Amino acid sequence: MSSDFESYEQDFSVLTAEITGRIGKVPKLVGDDKKQMVANVEKQLEEARELLEQMELEVREIPPQSRGMYSSRMRSYKQEMGKLEADFKRSRIAYSDEVRNELLGDDGNSSENQRAHLLDNTERLERSSRRLEAGYQIAVETEQIGQEMLENLSHDREKIQRARERLRETDANLGKSSRILTGMLRRIIQNRVLIVVLAVIIIFTTMMAIYFSVRGR
């Protein structure tokens, strides 16, 4: 399972490196070359999102005791993805302003104002996106903690059940031992009573024999 995650991880690293390089080229290109570069970056960003989804599915299949390290790496990759998307938005805004100026002949001040307004809106969207992502991450971590707690409770329940079974077996063994000891004690008392009775009979017989022997003389 972790090998699949590491394979997706390598693909993601290579892809994000290519995206970073292409985003840096967007403002430097013009015309059809710039349009093609923007389309390529959009396609690669979509591929990166799909890789992140696959990685997240792999993390959910990893046992809870080993999941923490992979979850931390996922948070880092999501932050990197968010930064790439923000950088691409900025490069697209610059690209859109340039195209608009070419088509409409807007002056420099108007373009700068529109760019500042768009950047402000982009920052707000990014902040909202980060808050949503943080909320989603907290929900995922809470779900993982809940699963771990349920598993721990299940293990504790099994231990308690096994302990109860051992106690029942011990009680049964103690009851059996008590009955055996009681029987042995009863037999010991019976044997001692029998010995005493036999001793009394022997003494009485001996005394009677001595008595009749003396009287006969």
Secondary structure by P-SEA (a helix, b strand, c coil): caaaaaaaaaaaaaaaaaaaaaaaaccccccaaaaaaaaaaaaaaaaaaaaaaaaaaaaaacccccaaaaaaaaaaaaaaaaaaaaaaaaaaaaaaaaaaaaaccccaaaaaaaaaaaaaaaaaaaaaaaaaaaaaaaaaaaaaaaaaaaaaaaaaaaaaaaaaaaaaaaaaaaaaaaaaaaaaaaaaaaaaaaaaaaaaaaaaaaaaaaaaaaaac
